[in-house]
Every structure is written in structure tokens, then in C-alpha cells.
């Protein structure tokens, strides 16, 4: 409340390794945060020693597909893993974020999978906070989403 940001606008990203250290303790904390309206995402999904059981136990909002999978989206084996993750997330009512998007082919592929959120150099390189504020002010939204009209800025 010090910065007057509502809890609904916050998202906590946790890695699978944090969950695996003490799942019950982590679940307790996440449920408390969810009650306050804070969203929760699993970052780098699929690259740790994941247990799918925590997807049912934790109050999650999103899975973030690790960039290693995104980079393999041009290979059949990579597409099988990606499509399985996206399908599972959608069936569980979770959003999906593709990390590491670098080209138009990846944008098209993930758009076709109904993966509407992405991160990567295709959209923007790391930048100072002041430049980010300008970028956000210039776009009409507080985030950039994938859709059929997405273009490289």
C-alpha cells in the first residue's frame, strides 16, 4: 500500500526448486498471498525436477514455459513438450507465458496455441527503468500481449 499498487496487479514468480524444498510451507504462504489477491506463477516450468502433483496443490495462476523449450519449438520433440504443457495448463485453468521469444515464427506458433503472453528479445531488450516507463506510456496497455496483429517494435 506504500506505493498504492493493488494486490491484483502483483504477480509472484517462484521456481520449481523453491516449491520442492518445502512444499507444505510454500503452499501455506502462497495461499495467504492469494487471499490478498496476489497472482502466482511457476517460472521456468519443466526444467527442474518437477512433480506435477504440486500443480493441483498450489494456488497458481500461470506457468512460464522456459526458454529452452521455446528455442526448440522448431523441432518435433520440442513442439510435443510445449503443446503438452500448454494443453495441461489450459485444462487446469492456468495462463501460459512463453519465455525467450526471439522471432516471428515463435510468435506465430505460440499464438496458434492460444498462448497469449510472452517475453523475449523479440519484444524488447533489457533496458533501464526510465526507458521502460516510456515504452509503457507509448503503448496503450500496461502489458504487451500476443495476438494476430503483434508486430516487432
Backbone bond lengths (Angstrom), bond angles and torsions (degrees), N, CA, C in turn:
res aa  C-N    CA-C-N  psi(-1)  N-CA   C-N-CA  omega(-1)  CA-C   N-CA-C  phi
1 X - - - 1.453 - - 1.520 111.48 -
2 X 1.331 116.44 -18.01 1.460 119.91 179.09 1.531 110.85 -58.72
3 X 1.326 117.10 -39.83 1.466 121.49 179.26 1.522 112.55 -97.61
4 X 1.296 118.15 6.54 1.458 125.15 178.10 1.526 112.38 55.65
5 X 1.336 116.41 43.26 1.454 122.14 174.82 1.521 107.17 -105.72
6 X 1.320 116.74 124.16 1.455 118.82 -179.39 1.523 110.08 -70.37
7 X 1.313 116.57 148.19 1.463 122.72 -178.01 1.521 111.56 -57.81
8 X 1.319 118.16 -33.18 1.461 122.02 -178.78 1.524 112.64 -64.19
9 X 1.329 116.98 -17.89 1.469 120.85 179.89 1.528 112.04 -93.63
10 X 1.325 116.92 1.79 1.465 121.28 -179.22 1.518 110.77 -104.31
11 X 1.329 115.75 145.33 1.455 121.31 175.19 1.521 108.12 -136.91
12 X 1.316 115.59 126.03 1.455 122.37 176.66 1.512 108.20 -94.62
13 X 1.326 116.53 127.57 1.456 121.38 176.86 1.525 108.05 -103.30
14 X 1.324 115.68 128.21 1.457 120.21 176.37 1.526 108.35 -124.11
15 X 1.306 115.49 152.53 1.463 119.65 178.06 1.527 109.27 -94.94
16 X 1.319 115.14 159.99 1.464 120.37 178.62 1.522 110.69 -59.29
17 X 1.330 117.32 -36.70 1.462 120.28 -177.29 1.527 111.41 -62.72
18 X 1.324 117.67 -35.16 1.473 120.79 177.32 1.524 109.96 -65.20
19 X 1.312 116.56 -43.17 1.467 120.74 179.68 1.521 110.28 -62.08
20 X 1.315 117.05 -42.41 1.455 121.15 -174.38 1.529 113.04 -70.31
21 X 1.335 118.20 -22.42 1.463 121.11 -179.24 1.524 111.28 -63.57
22 X 1.318 116.91 -46.14 1.468 121.25 -179.95 1.529 107.87 -154.92
23 X 1.332 116.80 79.80 1.473 120.71 -173.27 1.527 114.61 -55.75
24 X 1.315 118.46 -40.25 1.470 120.30 -178.21 1.524 111.41 -66.98
25 X 1.321 116.48 -42.70 1.466 121.32 179.08 1.527 110.24 -63.95
26 X 1.333 116.58 -46.49 1.457 121.51 179.50 1.525 110.47 -62.20
27 X 1.329 116.92 -43.64 1.466 120.75 179.70 1.524 110.71 -60.03
28 X 1.323 117.09 -42.42 1.466 121.08 179.54 1.526 110.88 -59.99
29 X 1.308 116.48 -46.20 1.469 120.71 179.77 1.530 110.72 -64.25
30 X 1.329 116.43 -43.92 1.468 119.74 -178.18 1.519 111.73 -64.58
31 X 1.334 117.51 -38.64 1.465 119.57 177.47 1.527 110.91 -63.63
32 X 1.322 116.64 -37.52 1.471 119.59 177.53 1.524 110.94 -64.72
33 X 1.332 116.28 -42.39 1.466 119.92 178.66 1.526 111.20 -65.27
34 X 1.334 116.56 -40.85 1.471 120.53 179.02 1.530 111.13 -61.80
35 X 1.333 116.96 -38.22 1.470 120.02 178.11 1.523 111.59 -61.40
36 X 1.335 116.20 -26.64 1.465 121.19 177.82 1.525 111.73 -84.65
37 X 1.337 117.07 -7.33 1.452 121.16 178.32 1.519 114.71 99.68
38 X 1.323 117.93 3.50 1.460 121.61 -179.09 1.524 109.51 -79.12
39 X 1.324 117.16 135.92 1.463 122.62 178.83 1.523 109.87 -84.95
40 X 1.340 116.30 155.11 1.461 121.41 -177.12 1.524 109.71 -131.49
41 X 1.339 115.58 133.54 1.466 121.48 178.27 1.521 109.89 -127.60
42 X 1.332 115.82 145.76 1.462 121.30 171.54 1.523 106.48 -93.08
43 X 1.327 116.29 117.88 1.460 121.77 -179.12 1.523 109.93 -87.85
44 X 1.323 115.85 150.62 1.474 122.74 177.63 1.523 111.93 55.01
45 X 1.326 116.57 41.03 1.459 120.27 -176.70 1.515 110.93 -59.02
46 X 1.328 115.11 133.59 1.454 121.84 173.37 1.506 115.69 97.59
47 X 1.334 118.63 -10.47 1.456 118.74 -177.69 1.526 112.73 -99.08
48 X 1.319 117.51 -11.12 1.461 120.65 177.56 1.522 110.07 -94.58
49 X 1.290 115.00 -168.34 1.461 120.08 176.14 1.518 107.73 -89.36
50 X 1.317 115.54 73.38 1.453 119.73 -171.31 1.512 113.48 -75.60
51 X 1.309 112.49 146.50 1.450 121.29 170.78 1.522 105.33 -116.23
52 X 1.312 115.94 119.76 1.456 118.72 -177.33 1.521 112.33 -65.77
53 X 1.332 117.13 -16.32 1.466 119.35 -178.79 1.521 112.22 -63.43
54 X 1.350 117.79 -29.23 1.457 117.70 -179.24 1.522 112.09 -70.54
55 X 1.328 117.82 -18.26 1.463 119.37 176.38 1.525 111.14 -65.27
56 X 1.317 116.18 -27.10 1.466 120.61 177.27 1.519 111.71 -86.57
57 X 1.321 117.49 -27.46 1.461 121.51 -172.65 1.521 113.97 -90.80
58 X 1.319 117.12 -27.54 1.462 120.03 -174.53 1.525 111.42 -97.12
59 X 1.319 116.88 148.03 1.471 120.82 179.82 1.529 110.68 -82.95
60 X 1.315 116.38 76.76 1.459 121.40 -174.94 1.521 111.84 -95.10
61 X 1.326 115.21 154.52 1.459 122.28 174.69 1.523 111.95 -113.83
62 X 1.356 116.98 -30.38 1.458 121.70 -173.34 1.508 112.31 -147.01
63 X 1.344 113.76 151.19 1.459 121.58 166.94 1.515 106.36 -113.34
64 X 1.316 116.48 136.66 1.459 121.05 177.08 1.522 107.31 -108.14
65 X 1.340 115.71 112.19 1.460 120.89 -178.97 1.524 108.82 -72.26
66 X 1.311 115.95 123.68 1.452 121.25 -177.11 1.525 111.42 -61.88
67 X 1.328 115.10 147.90 1.464 121.35 -176.78 1.520 113.11 -61.72
68 X 1.332 118.41 -24.09 1.466 118.56 177.90 1.519 110.85 -63.12
69 X 1.329 117.65 -34.89 1.461 120.81 176.01 1.522 110.67 -72.80
70 X 1.336 116.39 -42.35 1.459 120.92 179.81 1.527 110.27 -58.85
71 X 1.323 116.62 -42.12 1.470 120.46 -179.54 1.522 112.22 -66.60
72 X 1.333 117.62 -20.92 1.464 121.55 178.03 1.526 112.73 -96.99
73 X 1.332 116.79 14.83 1.470 119.91 -177.53 1.530 112.69 -70.45
74 X 1.314 117.17 -7.93 1.462 119.93 176.82 1.533 112.15 -93.13
75 X 1.332 116.58 2.66 1.467 121.78 178.56 1.526 109.47 -114.92
76 X 1.313 116.59 145.59 1.468 121.13 -178.96 1.528 111.62 -56.32
77 X 1.331 117.95 -45.86 1.470 120.16 -178.60 1.523 111.06 -63.69
78 X 1.323 117.31 -37.52 1.462 120.57 177.16 1.511 111.95 -66.11
79 X 1.328 116.70 -41.62 1.474 120.84 179.90 1.528 111.12 -64.65
80 X 1.306 117.29 -37.39 1.472 120.18 179.24 1.527 110.28 -61.67
81 X 1.309 116.94 -45.45 1.468 120.26 179.60 1.518 110.68 -65.39
82 X 1.327 117.02 -46.95 1.467 121.25 -179.52 1.527 110.73 -59.40
83 X 1.316 116.57 -48.94 1.467 120.02 -177.32 1.526 111.42 -65.07
84 X 1.306 117.66 -33.01 1.470 121.04 176.35 1.522 110.47 -66.57
85 X 1.333 116.67 -44.89 1.472 120.70 179.30 1.524 110.48 -63.15
86 X 1.329 116.77 -47.50 1.467 120.76 -178.23 1.526 110.56 -63.03
87 X 1.322 117.15 -45.39 1.466 120.94 -179.92 1.529 110.85 -62.20
88 X 1.330 116.67 -44.90 1.463 120.83 179.23 1.530 110.28 -62.01
89 X 1.331 116.81 -45.42 1.465 120.11 -179.75 1.519 110.96 -61.05
90 X 1.321 117.70 -45.98 1.464 120.52 179.49 1.525 111.17 -61.57
91 X 1.331 117.27 -42.26 1.467 120.08 179.26 1.521 112.38 -65.85
92 X 1.337 116.85 -26.76 1.467 121.34 176.76 1.530 112.18 -87.79
93 X 1.334 116.18 0.15 1.460 120.15 -179.98 1.518 113.43 76.81
94 X 1.332 117.65 24.31 1.458 122.08 -178.82 1.519 110.55 -102.92
95 X 1.312 115.79 146.56 1.446 120.57 171.25 1.517 109.37 -75.98
96 X 1.325 116.00 163.02 1.458 121.69 -179.86 1.527 108.78 -131.32
97 X 1.321 115.84 132.55 1.457 122.09 175.59 1.524 107.54 -117.35
98 X 1.314 117.12 128.16 1.466 121.83 175.37 1.527 108.01 -93.40
99 X 1.319 115.98 120.45 1.468 121.01 -179.92 1.527 110.41 -95.62
100 X 1.324 116.28 142.02 1.453 120.02 173.63 1.519 115.22 85.92
101 X 1.324 117.93 26.08 1.466 121.03 177.81 1.531 108.50 -67.24
102 X 1.337 115.81 126.51 1.459 119.77 -177.00 1.524 114.78 -124.45
103 X 1.343 118.15 -12.60 1.466 117.62 -177.70 1.529 111.35 -149.08
104 X 1.323 115.12 169.07 1.472 122.70 -177.01 1.523 111.69 -62.11
105 X 1.336 118.07 -36.40 1.467 121.58 179.32 1.525 110.14 -59.70
106 X 1.321 117.29 -42.32 1.465 120.81 178.61 1.526 110.77 -67.30
107 X 1.328 117.38 -39.54 1.466 121.00 176.91 1.523 109.74 -59.36
108 X 1.319 116.91 -48.39 1.468 121.49 -179.39 1.521 111.60 -62.03
109 X 1.316 116.55 -44.05 1.463 121.28 -178.72 1.528 111.03 -61.30
110 X 1.327 117.29 -49.63 1.464 119.80 -177.32 1.528 111.73 -71.91
111 X 1.326 117.58 -30.80 1.459 120.28 174.41 1.527 109.96 -62.81
112 X 1.329 116.61 -42.39 1.470 121.04 179.19 1.531 111.74 -64.12
113 X 1.326 116.83 -26.17 1.476 121.03 178.09 1.528 111.96 -85.43
114 X 1.331 117.42 3.48 1.456 122.24 -177.07 1.534 111.18 64.26
115 X 1.303 115.42 34.55 1.461 122.32 173.29 1.526 105.33 -97.52
116 X 1.324 116.69 101.83 1.464 120.94 -168.50 1.520 114.78 -94.90
117 X 1.331 117.26 2.58 1.461 119.41 178.12 1.520 109.44 -128.53
118 X 1.329 115.28 141.86 1.456 119.54 -178.12 1.519 110.53 -153.63
119 X 1.325 114.07 159.12 1.455 121.94 174.69 1.519 107.25 -132.71
120 X 1.302 117.16 152.99 1.444 119.17 173.73 1.510 113.65 153.13
121 X 1.334 114.68 171.61 1.457 122.01 -178.23 1.521 112.12 -63.39
122 X 1.319 118.08 -21.95 1.473 120.32 178.01 1.526 110.02 -58.47
123 X 1.313 116.61 -36.39 1.463 121.65 -176.36 1.524 111.87 -89.33
124 X 1.340 116.21 -42.42 1.466 120.32 -179.40 1.521 109.41 -170.97
125 X 1.299 115.04 149.71 1.470 122.48 173.94 1.529 108.11 -88.49
126 X 1.334 117.75 162.78 1.467 119.15 173.93 1.528 109.62 -53.89
127 X 1.324 116.30 143.08 1.458 120.45 -175.78 1.523 110.38 -150.43
128 X 1.325 116.20 160.44 1.466 119.63 175.72 1.533 110.41 -64.92
129 X 1.296 115.59 154.98 1.472 121.03 -177.87 1.530 111.57 -56.55
130 X 1.318 117.90 -37.61 1.470 120.06 -178.45 1.531 111.35 -63.61
131 X 1.334 116.85 -39.64 1.465 120.38 178.32 1.537 110.29 -69.22
132 X 1.332 117.29 -36.95 1.464 121.07 176.47 1.519 110.72 -61.88
133 X 1.313 117.28 -42.66 1.467 120.24 179.38 1.532 110.52 -61.16
134 X 1.328 117.48 -38.53 1.461 121.33 177.01 1.520 110.72 -65.64
135 X 1.338 116.76 -44.28 1.461 121.08 178.62 1.526 111.27 -59.73
136 X 1.323 116.58 -45.07 1.466 119.91 179.97 1.521 111.82 -67.64
137 X 1.310 116.86 -35.98 1.470 120.15 178.79 1.526 110.48 -67.87
138 X 1.339 116.54 -34.21 1.461 120.51 -179.71 1.520 112.78 -74.08
139 X 1.335 116.99 -30.82 1.467 118.40 176.49 1.519 107.32 -85.71
140 X 1.307 117.17 153.44 1.463 120.77 -175.54 1.512 113.04 -84.64
141 X 1.337 117.88 1.73 1.457 121.63 179.34 1.517 109.59 -125.27
142 X 1.339 115.58 165.19 1.453 118.69 176.43 1.525 111.09 -89.91
143 X 1.321 117.76 6.61 1.460 122.02 173.28 1.517 108.31 -155.29
144 X 1.297 116.31 161.06 1.459 121.25 178.25 1.515 107.28 -107.28
145 X 1.315 117.61 125.30 1.460 122.12 -179.58 1.514 109.64 -113.60
146 X 1.313 115.09 154.40 1.460 120.10 176.77 1.517 109.24 -79.00
147 X 1.299 116.50 136.91 1.450 121.47 169.24 1.520 107.83 -158.46
148 X 1.281 117.56 -179.34 1.460 121.49 -175.17 1.524 112.30 -62.41
149 X 1.329 117.51 -22.42 1.460 119.36 -177.14 1.525 112.77 -99.63
150 X 1.317 118.43 10.28 1.457 121.39 -179.60 1.527 109.99 -60.61
151 X 1.310 115.62 133.76 1.461 119.30 176.07 1.515 109.07 -133.12
152 X 1.306 116.48 154.19 1.448 122.42 -179.65 1.531 108.73 -73.45
153 X 1.308 117.25 125.57 1.465 120.97 -178.84 1.490 111.02 -82.42
